[in-house]
Amino acid sequence: MKPKRIANRDMSEYVSARKPFVNNNDSAYARREGNLYVAYSWGNHFPMYIYDSIANMWFGNRDKYSRSTSKHQTYARPSSDDITWSDTDYLKSILLMGGYVQEAAARVKGEPT
């Protein structure tokens, strides 16, 4: 099933509810990846927000990329006061490892993440 096409102004509602979507011009989207919900701006090279359902945590990207991505980050911000802010590389590590718990375990063991 295709994700729902939505206006930018509706992204926060969808991200907060962890629902898949794509915005009207295909420049931002969100989807489930295993136990993770991920909202992206302009492709999977820039995750904006990740929700890890195992850790019950939100992660947000504090990096700046472009004006349009900054707008996406504002529009898509989940309605949570408890967001762990990190950089793009750390969020990509969480995605690569399949979740925060796995990434943290690898880091503690000294394994590459």
N, C-alpha and C positions, 0 to 999 in steps of 0.2 A: 504494500500500500504506500502511495506517495504521501510525503508529509504535507501538512496544510500550508498553503501560501498565505502569508499574513503581511500586514503593514508594519513598518519599523516600530511605530508607537505601541504595537501589541506584543513586542518581543519579551518584555519583562514578565508579562502575564504567562506566556508560554514557558519561559525559562523557569520561573518560580514554580510552575506546576510540572516541570520536567517533561514537557510534551515536545515531540519532534515538530519542526517547522522549517520553512524556507521563506525568506522575505521576498517582496515583490520583484526585485531585480536580481535575485539569485546571489547577492553579495554577502548574505549572512544566513546561517542555517544551524540547526541543532539536531542531534540524533543520539540514540543509545548506542553505546559500545560496551557490551558485556554489562558489568555492574556500574558503569560510568554513564553519565549523561553529559554531553559536551556541546557547547555552543561555540561556533566558529565565525570568524570574520574573514571573508575573501579566501577561503580555502583552509585545508587542514594544517597549514603552516602556522596559523595564528589562533590557537584556542583562547577564547575569551573567558569562559566560565566552565568549570567541571564540577559536577556533583558526584561524589563517591558514595553509593548507597551502603556499602559495607562499613565504611568509616563514619557514615552519616555526616559528611563534611562538604562544604562548598569551598572551592578554590577559585580565585579570580586573578586575571592577568594584569599586573601593574605596569607592564611595558606599553610604550606608545609606538605606533606603527605608521599611521596616516590619519588625516582628518576624518575620513569616512569610517575608519576602524574605531577611532575615539568616539564617534557618534554611535556606532554599533554597541560599544562597551557601555555607554550611558543608557541607550534604549533597552539593552538586554539584561541589565543588572538585576539579579534576583532579589526578591523582597526578603532578604535575610540580613540581620545585623551581624551575623557571625560568618564572615568570609575570610579565609586565609589568603592573603595576597602574596603572589610569587611572580617570578619572571617566566618568560615564554619557555626557556629551556627546562625549567623545573616542571612546568605543566606537561611538556612533551615527555619528560621522564615518567611521570605518573601514567600517562597514556601508554607509553611503550611497555611499562611493567605490568599494566592491567589494573592499577589501583594504587592508592596511597600506602596501604599496608605492605604490599609487595615492594614498592619503591623504597620505603623506609627500611624494610628488612634487608634489601640488597645493599643499601647505604651502610647499615650497621655492620654487615659482613665484609664491607670493603669491596663489593662487587661493582662493576660499572653499571650505571643507570642511564 
